[in-house]
Amino acid sequence: EVQLVESGGGLVQAGGSLRLSCAASGISFDAYAIGWFRQAPGKEREGISCITSSFGNTYYHDSSVKGRFTISSDNAKNMVFLQMESLKPEDTAVYFCAAGAPGLCTVRLWKPFGIDYWGKGALVTVSS
């Protein structure tokens, strides 16, 4: 059984930092791209970052978070992290860990429809 379990969400003031973790089990990091989506209240779920080891570690950061968020992984522990800096109120959302085919880890293809597995989400609230 595949499981993706997020942790590290919470309440933070604008300008602060948080680190999200995703513990993956039942899948091989060599066979999947692993990454993050977020969904703000009343908005569609959007892809923000992904990483894959099969293509030599490919990173994609959506323009809304580029320069502020950094994705990384510990393949030995099947963990993926999202370090979030300089948080803004508009970053408030439920953040989901997700796994999909490695070729999806691009600006154009890291979309919800291509994802094979989802975590349950972690709420991040940024106060102004």
OpenMM code with the backbone's topology and positions (N, CA, C; nanometers):
from openmm import Vec3, app, unit

residues = "GLU VAL GLN LEU VAL GLU SER GLY GLY GLY LEU VAL GLN ALA GLY GLY SER LEU ARG LEU SER CYS ALA ALA SER GLY ILE SER PHE ASP ALA TYR ALA ILE GLY TRP PHE ARG GLN ALA PRO GLY LYS GLU ARG GLU GLY ILE SER CYS ILE THR SER SER PHE GLY ASN THR TYR TYR HIS ASP SER SER VAL LYS GLY ARG PHE THR ILE SER SER ASP ASN ALA LYS ASN MET VAL PHE LEU GLN MET GLU SER LEU LYS PRO GLU ASP THR ALA VAL TYR PHE CYS ALA ALA GLY ALA PRO GLY LEU CYS THR VAL ARG LEU TRP LYS PRO PHE GLY ILE ASP TYR TRP GLY LYS GLY ALA LEU VAL THR VAL SER SER".split()
positions = [
    Vec3(0.0840, -0.1187, 0.0000),
    Vec3(0.0000, 0.0000, 0.0000),
    Vec3(0.0886, 0.1251, 0.0000),
    Vec3(0.0584, 0.2162, -0.0892),
    Vec3(0.1327, 0.3407, -0.0972),
    Vec3(0.0759, 0.4410, 0.0031),
    Vec3(0.1658, 0.5032, 0.0779),
    Vec3(0.1246, 0.6088, 0.1703),
    Vec3(0.2176, 0.7275, 0.1593),
    Vec3(0.1600, 0.8447, 0.1544),
    Vec3(0.2336, 0.9703, 0.1596),
    Vec3(0.1781, 1.0493, 0.2781),
    Vec3(0.2644, 1.0790, 0.3749),
    Vec3(0.2186, 1.1424, 0.4981),
    Vec3(0.2943, 1.2735, 0.5189),
    Vec3(0.2190, 1.3837, 0.5159),
    Vec3(0.2778, 1.5158, 0.5351),
    Vec3(0.2846, 1.5517, 0.6840),
    Vec3(0.3834, 1.6332, 0.7171),
    Vec3(0.3933, 1.6889, 0.8510),
    Vec3(0.4656, 1.8233, 0.8427),
    Vec3(0.4520, 1.9024, 0.9486),
    Vec3(0.5241, 2.0289, 0.9552),
    Vec3(0.4417, 2.1523, 0.9270),
    Vec3(0.3146, 2.1361, 0.8971),
    Vec3(0.2306, 2.2527, 0.8760),
    Vec3(0.2022, 2.3254, 1.0063),
    Vec3(0.1405, 2.4425, 0.9949),
    Vec3(0.1070, 2.5179, 1.1153),
    Vec3(0.0815, 2.6628, 1.0847),
    Vec3(0.0798, 2.7434, 1.1910),
    Vec3(0.0552, 2.8865, 1.1808),
    Vec3(0.1866, 2.9618, 1.1930),
    Vec3(0.2093, 3.0560, 1.1018),
    Vec3(0.3320, 3.1343, 1.1033),
    Vec3(0.2996, 3.2770, 1.0616),
    Vec3(0.3767, 3.3722, 1.1113),
    Vec3(0.3572, 3.5106, 1.0704),
    Vec3(0.4200, 3.5365, 0.9346),
    Vec3(0.3685, 3.6343, 0.8649),
    Vec3(0.4257, 3.6730, 0.7357),
    Vec3(0.5747, 3.7034, 0.7526),
    Vec3(0.6524, 3.6540, 0.6569),
    Vec3(0.7968, 3.6682, 0.6632),
    Vec3(0.8666, 3.5523, 0.7304),
    Vec3(0.7891, 3.4654, 0.7935),
    Vec3(0.8455, 3.3513, 0.8638),
    Vec3(0.8736, 3.2332, 0.7729),
    Vec3(0.9151, 3.1231, 0.8353),
    Vec3(0.9548, 3.0033, 0.7614),
    Vec3(0.8869, 2.8796, 0.8190),
    Vec3(0.8693, 2.7816, 0.7331),
    Vec3(0.8216, 2.6495, 0.7737),
    Vec3(0.8886, 2.5452, 0.6869),
    Vec3(0.9002, 2.4250, 0.7392),
    Vec3(0.9527, 2.3133, 0.6611),
    Vec3(0.8511, 2.1998, 0.6647),
    Vec3(0.8013, 2.1665, 0.5464),
    Vec3(0.7110, 2.0529, 0.5339),
    Vec3(0.7902, 1.9267, 0.5028),
    Vec3(0.7444, 1.8152, 0.5580),
    Vec3(0.8046, 1.6858, 0.5302),
    Vec3(0.6990, 1.5921, 0.4736),
    Vec3(0.7441, 1.5027, 0.3866),
    Vec3(0.6561, 1.3994, 0.3318),
    Vec3(0.7273, 1.2658, 0.3463),
    Vec3(0.6676, 1.1764, 0.4238),
    Vec3(0.7208, 1.0421, 0.4401),
    Vec3(0.6471, 0.9495, 0.3444),
    Vec3(0.7218, 0.8882, 0.2549),
    Vec3(0.6629, 0.8010, 0.1538),
    Vec3(0.6930, 0.6556, 0.1851),
    Vec3(0.5936, 0.5705, 0.1655),
    Vec3(0.6131, 0.4265, 0.1808),
    Vec3(0.5373, 0.3540, 0.0704),
    Vec3(0.5905, 0.2386, 0.0321),
    Vec3(0.5246, 0.1586, -0.0706),
    Vec3(0.5584, 0.1965, -0.2134),
    Vec3(0.6464, 0.2966, -0.2329),
    Vec3(0.6884, 0.3338, -0.3674),
    Vec3(0.8384, 0.3551, -0.3694),
    Vec3(0.8952, 0.3455, -0.4890),
    Vec3(1.0379, 0.3674, -0.5070),
    Vec3(1.0601, 0.5074, -0.5640),
    Vec3(1.1514, 0.5824, -0.5044),
    Vec3(1.1801, 0.7163, -0.5541),
    Vec3(1.2409, 0.7132, -0.6942),
    Vec3(1.2969, 0.5994, -0.7323),
    Vec3(1.3523, 0.5875, -0.8676),
    Vec3(1.2424, 0.5827, -0.9740),
    Vec3(1.1225, 0.5438, -0.9364),
    Vec3(1.0151, 0.5225, -1.0328),
    Vec3(0.9137, 0.6354, -1.0368),
    Vec3(0.9249, 0.7325, -0.9472),
    Vec3(0.8258, 0.8385, -0.9394),
    Vec3(0.8899, 0.9757, -0.9222),
    Vec3(0.8190, 1.0748, -0.9700),
    Vec3(0.8449, 1.2114, -0.9276),
    Vec3(0.7620, 1.2355, -0.8020),
    Vec3(0.8224, 1.3008, -0.7042),
    Vec3(0.7532, 1.3320, -0.5789),
    Vec3(0.7535, 1.4832, -0.5645),
    Vec3(0.6432, 1.5358, -0.5199),
    Vec3(0.6420, 1.6809, -0.5065),
    Vec3(0.5240, 1.7318, -0.4278),
    Vec3(0.4975, 1.8598, -0.4486),
    Vec3(0.3993, 1.9291, -0.3671),
    Vec3(0.2989, 2.0052, -0.4520),
    Vec3(0.1770, 2.0019, -0.4056),
    Vec3(0.0695, 2.0863, -0.4557),
    Vec3(0.0139, 2.1648, -0.3374),
    Vec3(-0.0610, 2.2667, -0.3672),
    Vec3(-0.1328, 2.3365, -0.2621),
    Vec3(-0.2698, 2.3792, -0.3125),
    Vec3(-0.3618, 2.3927, -0.2166),
    Vec3(-0.4967, 2.4357, -0.2503),
    Vec3(-0.5440, 2.5360, -0.1461),
    Vec3(-0.5638, 2.6575, -0.1905),
    Vec3(-0.6148, 2.7631, -0.1046),
    Vec3(-0.7674, 2.7596, -0.1037),
    Vec3(-0.8306, 2.8135, -0.0013),
    Vec3(-0.9769, 2.8131, 0.0051),
    Vec3(-1.0396, 2.8743, -0.1192),
    Vec3(-1.1313, 2.8016, -0.1814),
    Vec3(-1.2017, 2.8513, -0.2985),
    Vec3(-1.1230, 2.8496, -0.4274),
    Vec3(-1.0025, 2.7908, -0.4234),
    Vec3(-0.9189, 2.7893, -0.5437),
    Vec3(-0.8879, 2.6463, -0.5857),
    Vec3(-0.8410, 2.6327, -0.7092),
    Vec3(-0.8036, 2.5019, -0.7591),
    Vec3(-0.6685, 2.4579, -0.7009),
    Vec3(-0.6491, 2.3281, -0.6986),
    Vec3(-0.5212, 2.2745, -0.6533),
    Vec3(-0.4146, 2.3048, -0.7589),
    Vec3(-0.2988, 2.3537, -0.7143),
    Vec3(-0.1934, 2.3910, -0.8079),
    Vec3(-0.0604, 2.3251, -0.7697),
    Vec3(0.0132, 2.2855, -0.8735),
    Vec3(0.1446, 2.2273, -0.8499),
    Vec3(0.2468, 2.3350, -0.8223),
    Vec3(0.3328, 2.3116, -0.7229),
    Vec3(0.4314, 2.4136, -0.6902),
    Vec3(0.5750, 2.3632, -0.7003),
    Vec3(0.5993, 2.2358, -0.6812),
    Vec3(0.7368, 2.1890, -0.6902),
    Vec3(0.7404, 2.0375, -0.6966),
    Vec3(0.8426, 1.9836, -0.7651),
    Vec3(0.8582, 1.8383, -0.7720),
    Vec3(1.0048, 1.8035, -0.7900),
    Vec3(1.0371, 1.6782, -0.7636),
    Vec3(1.1741, 1.6311, -0.7725),
    Vec3(1.1717, 1.4869, -0.8190),
    Vec3(1.2706, 1.4501, -0.9005),
    Vec3(1.2788, 1.3131, -0.9477),
    Vec3(1.4247, 1.2706, -0.9521),
    Vec3(1.4510, 1.1498, -0.9117),
    Vec3(1.5882, 1.0997, -0.9150),
    Vec3(1.6189, 1.0268, -1.0445),
    Vec3(1.5148, 0.9827, -1.1167),
    Vec3(1.5383, 0.9004, -1.2360),
    Vec3(1.5997, 0.9804, -1.3495),
    Vec3(1.5760, 1.1123, -1.3536),
    Vec3(1.6332, 1.1979, -1.4570),
    Vec3(1.7468, 1.2833, -1.4013),
    Vec3(1.8025, 1.2410, -1.2942),
    Vec3(1.9144, 1.3143, -1.2378),
    Vec3(1.8715, 1.4326, -1.1545),
    Vec3(1.7665, 1.4149, -1.0794),
    Vec3(1.7163, 1.5192, -0.9901),
    Vec3(1.6732, 1.6448, -1.0646),
    Vec3(1.5504, 1.6492, -1.1036),
    Vec3(1.4934, 1.7635, -1.1739),
    Vec3(1.4048, 1.8415, -1.0793),
    Vec3(1.4248, 1.9687, -1.0727),
    Vec3(1.3467, 2.0514, -0.9822),
    Vec3(1.2582, 2.1446, -1.0639),
    Vec3(1.1403, 2.1698, -1.0112),
    Vec3(1.0555, 2.2678, -1.0768),
    Vec3(0.9885, 2.3488, -0.9676),
    Vec3(1.0064, 2.4770, -0.9692),
    Vec3(0.9378, 2.5632, -0.8761),
    Vec3(0.8495, 2.6576, -0.9535),
    Vec3(0.7218, 2.6537, -0.9263),
    Vec3(0.6291, 2.7462, -0.9893),
    Vec3(0.6737, 2.8893, -0.9608),
    Vec3(0.6477, 2.9776, -1.0515),
    Vec3(0.6955, 3.1157, -1.0401),
    Vec3(0.6465, 3.1839, -0.9134),
    Vec3(0.5339, 3.1389, -0.8591),
    Vec3(0.4798, 3.2044, -0.7399),
    Vec3(0.5632, 3.1773, -0.6153),
    Vec3(0.6470, 3.0721, -0.6202),
    Vec3(0.7256, 3.0376, -0.5018),
    Vec3(0.8756, 3.0343, -0.5302),
    Vec3(0.9136, 3.0542, -0.6550),
    Vec3(1.0545, 3.0445, -0.6915),
    Vec3(1.1355, 3.1485, -0.6154),
    Vec3(1.2478, 3.1025, -0.5613),
    Vec3(1.3315, 3.1908, -0.4814),
    Vec3(1.2958, 3.1909, -0.3342),
    Vec3(1.1789, 3.1380, -0.3008),
    Vec3(1.1369, 3.1336, -0.1601),
    Vec3(1.1218, 2.9907, -0.1086),
    Vec3(1.0800, 2.8991, -0.1958),
    Vec3(1.0603, 2.7601, -0.1568),
    Vec3(1.1695, 2.6740, -0.2189),
    Vec3(1.2134, 2.5720, -0.1439),
    Vec3(1.3144, 2.4800, -0.1945),
    Vec3(1.2723, 2.3374, -0.1642),
    Vec3(1.2721, 2.2535, -0.2682),
    Vec3(1.2398, 2.1127, -0.2499),
    Vec3(1.3687, 2.0329, -0.2396),
    Vec3(1.3670, 1.9302, -0.1561),
    Vec3(1.4815, 1.8411, -0.1431),
    Vec3(1.4310, 1.7032, -0.1040),
    Vec3(1.5200, 1.6060, -0.1129),
    Vec3(1.4790, 1.4701, -0.0785),
    Vec3(1.5914, 1.3960, -0.0083),
    Vec3(1.5528, 1.2979, 0.0705),
    Vec3(1.6458, 1.2033, 0.1304),
    Vec3(1.6005, 1.0665, 0.0807),
    Vec3(1.6595, 1.0218, -0.0297),
    Vec3(1.6125, 0.8992, -0.0933),
    Vec3(1.6309, 0.7775, -0.0033),
    Vec3(1.7334, 0.7784, 0.0782),
    Vec3(1.7587, 0.6648, 0.1672),
    Vec3(1.6468, 0.6478, 0.2694),
    Vec3(1.5829, 0.7598, 0.3045),
    Vec3(1.4752, 0.7561, 0.4027),
    Vec3(1.3379, 0.7713, 0.3394),
    Vec3(1.3325, 0.7797, 0.2068),
    Vec3(1.2053, 0.8014, 0.1363),
    Vec3(1.1314, 0.9228, 0.1908),
    Vec3(1.2037, 1.0318, 0.2009),
    Vec3(1.1465, 1.1565, 0.2527),
    Vec3(1.1657, 1.2686, 0.1503),
    Vec3(1.0679, 1.3544, 0.1396),
    Vec3(1.0771, 1.4748, 0.0583),
    Vec3(1.0412, 1.5934, 0.1474),
    Vec3(1.1122, 1.7025, 0.1264),
    Vec3(1.0941, 1.8196, 0.2107),
    Vec3(1.0617, 1.9418, 0.1252),
    Vec3(0.9916, 2.0356, 0.1855),
    Vec3(0.9679, 2.1644, 0.1211),
    Vec3(1.0009, 2.2718, 0.2230),
    Vec3(1.1140, 2.3384, 0.2019),
    Vec3(1.1536, 2.4485, 0.2883),
    Vec3(1.0910, 2.5759, 0.2345),
    Vec3(1.0131, 2.6418, 0.3179),
    Vec3(0.9398, 2.7615, 0.2747),
    Vec3(0.9894, 2.8814, 0.3540),
    Vec3(1.0397, 2.9807, 0.2813),
    Vec3(1.0939, 3.1023, 0.3421),
    Vec3(1.0103, 3.2227, 0.2984),
    Vec3(1.0250, 3.3302, 0.3735),
    Vec3(0.9579, 3.4572, 0.3400),
    Vec3(0.8108, 3.4355, 0.3069),
    Vec3(0.7447, 3.3643, 0.3942),
    Vec3(0.6052, 3.3287, 0.3682),
    Vec3(0.5153, 3.4509, 0.3649),
    Vec3(0.4151, 3.4429, 0.2780),
    Vec3(0.3192, 3.5512, 0.2584),
    Vec3(0.1788, 3.5003, 0.2924),
    Vec3(0.0876, 3.5888, 0.3278),
    Vec3(-0.0500, 3.5442, 0.3543),
    Vec3(-0.1104, 3.4658, 0.2377),
    Vec3(-0.0732, 3.5007, 0.1157),
    Vec3(-0.1269, 3.4285, -0.0001),
    Vec3(-0.0704, 3.2873, -0.0145),
    Vec3(0.0265, 3.2504, 0.0675),
    Vec3(0.0745, 3.1117, 0.0707),
    Vec3(-0.0143, 3.0230, 0.1574),
    Vec3(-0.1098, 3.0825, 0.2262),
    Vec3(-0.2013, 3.0045, 0.3097),
    Vec3(-0.2787, 2.9044, 0.2244),
    Vec3(-0.2687, 2.7769, 0.2601),
    Vec3(-0.3313, 2.6701, 0.1818),
    Vec3(-0.3099, 2.5375, 0.2522),
    Vec3(-0.3789, 2.4367, 0.2027),
    Vec3(-0.3461, 2.2994, 0.2390),
    Vec3(-0.2423, 2.2506, 0.1389),
    Vec3(-0.1326, 2.2001, 0.1905),
    Vec3(-0.0234, 2.1529, 0.1068),
    Vec3(-0.0266, 2.0007, 0.1006),
    Vec3(-0.0238, 1.9487, -0.0224),
    Vec3(-0.0349, 1.8053, -0.0449),
    Vec3(0.0949, 1.7505, -0.1032),
    Vec3(0.1404, 1.6394, -0.0478),
    Vec3(0.2478, 1.5622, -0.1090),
    Vec3(0.1855, 1.4730, -0.2163),
    Vec3(0.2578, 1.4545, -0.3262),
    Vec3(0.2015, 1.3792, -0.4383),
    Vec3(0.3107, 1.3027, -0.5115),
    Vec3(0.2710, 1.1933, -0.5768),
    Vec3(0.3645, 1.1127, -0.6554),
    Vec3(0.3044, 1.0845, -0.7924),
    Vec3(0.3865, 1.0998, -0.8954),
    Vec3(0.3418, 1.0746, -1.0311),
    Vec3(0.4579, 1.0276, -1.1166),
    Vec3(0.4305, 1.0018, -1.2434),
    Vec3(0.5348, 0.9544, -1.3345),
    Vec3(0.6473, 1.0574, -1.3425),
    Vec3(0.7719, 1.0118, -1.3531),
    Vec3(0.8849, 1.1052, -1.3536),
    Vec3(0.8774, 1.2119, -1.4622),
    Vec3(0.8255, 1.1753, -1.5771),
    Vec3(0.8173, 1.2714, -1.6872),
    Vec3(0.7220, 1.3861, -1.6626),
    Vec3(0.6420, 1.3786, -1.5564),
    Vec3(0.5475, 1.4861, -1.5266),
    Vec3(0.6119, 1.6041, -1.4555),
    Vec3(0.7353, 1.5861, -1.4111),
    Vec3(0.7991, 1.6903, -1.3299),
    Vec3(0.8532, 1.8016, -1.4199),
    Vec3(0.7616, 1.8762, -1.4789),
    Vec3(0.7953, 1.9910, -1.5622),
    Vec3(0.6964, 2.1023, -1.5343),
    Vec3(0.7281, 2.2206, -1.5793),
    Vec3(0.6397, 2.3350, -1.5608),
    Vec3(0.5021, 2.3065, -1.6183),
    Vec3(0.4992, 2.2430, -1.7325),
    Vec3(0.3717, 2.2238, -1.8043),
    Vec3(0.2908, 2.1060, -1.7535),
    Vec3(0.3564, 2.0031, -1.6991),
    Vec3(0.2878, 1.8773, -1.6713),
    Vec3(0.2630, 1.8484, -1.5239),
    Vec3(0.3195, 1.9219, -1.4314),
    Vec3(0.2983, 1.8937, -1.2887),
    Vec3(0.1607, 1.9483, -1.2499),
    Vec3(0.0592, 1.8710, -1.2865),
    Vec3(-0.0809, 1.9066, -1.2673),
    Vec3(-0.1520, 1.7951, -1.1936),
    Vec3(-0.2651, 1.8259, -1.1284),
    Vec3(-0.3348, 1.7223, -1.0490),
    Vec3(-0.3790, 1.5994, -1.1286),
    Vec3(-0.4139, 1.6172, -1.2577),
    Vec3(-0.4723, 1.5055, -1.3323),
    Vec3(-0.3737, 1.3917, -1.3539),
    Vec3(-0.2416, 1.4203, -1.3454),
    Vec3(-0.1417, 1.3175, -1.3729),
    Vec3(-0.0917, 1.2430, -1.2510),
    Vec3(-0.1418, 1.2801, -1.1342),
    Vec3(-0.0885, 1.2261, -1.0102),
    Vec3(-0.1472, 1.0887, -0.9785),
    Vec3(-0.0585, 0.9969, -0.9372),
    Vec3(-0.1018, 0.8620, -0.9016),
    Vec3(-0.1392, 0.8505, -0.7535),
    Vec3(-0.0663, 0.9215, -0.6678),
    Vec3(-0.0888, 0.9080, -0.5236),
    Vec3(-0.0856, 1.0448, -0.4563),
    Vec3(-0.1701, 1.0604, -0.3565),
    Vec3(-0.1812, 1.1852, -0.2806),
    Vec3(-0.1682, 1.1593, -0.1309),
    Vec3(-0.1080, 1.2539, -0.0601),
    Vec3(-0.1193, 1.2557, 0.0839),
    Vec3(-0.2485, 1.3243, 0.1239),
    Vec3(-0.2749, 1.3285, 0.2540),
    Vec3(-0.4003, 1.3875, 0.3025),
    Vec3(-0.3904, 1.5380, 0.3198),
    Vec3(-0.2705, 1.5910, 0.3200),
    Vec3(-0.2529, 1.7349, 0.3258),
    Vec3(-0.2129, 1.7869, 0.4620),
    Vec3(-0.1449, 1.9016, 0.4605),
    Vec3(-0.1044, 1.9707, 0.5823),
    Vec3(-0.1398, 2.1183, 0.5659),
    Vec3(-0.2081, 2.1726, 0.6652),
    Vec3(-0.2525, 2.3113, 0.6576),
    Vec3(-0.1397, 2.4057, 0.6976),
    Vec3(-0.1166, 2.5034, 0.6111),
    Vec3(-0.0222, 2.6118, 0.6392),
    Vec3(-0.1011, 2.7418, 0.6405),
    Vec3(-0.0933, 2.8126, 0.7511),
    Vec3(-0.1632, 2.9396, 0.7650),
    Vec3(-0.0610, 3.0490, 0.7932),
    Vec3(-0.0611, 3.1515, 0.7076),
    Vec3(0.0320, 3.2627, 0.7223),
    Vec3(-0.0480, 3.3871, 0.7595),
    Vec3(-0.0217, 3.4394, 0.8769),
    Vec3(-0.0960, 3.5566, 0.9235),
    Vec3(-0.0225, 3.6848, 0.8853),
    Vec3(-0.0990, 3.7888, 0.8622),
    Vec3(-0.0389, 3.9163, 0.8205),
    Vec3(-0.0041, 4.0039, 0.9400),
] * unit.nanometer
topology = app.Topology()
chain = topology.addChain("A")
for resn in residues:
    res = topology.addResidue(resn, chain)
    for name in ("N", "CA", "C"):
        topology.addAtom(name, app.Element.getBySymbol(name[0]), res)
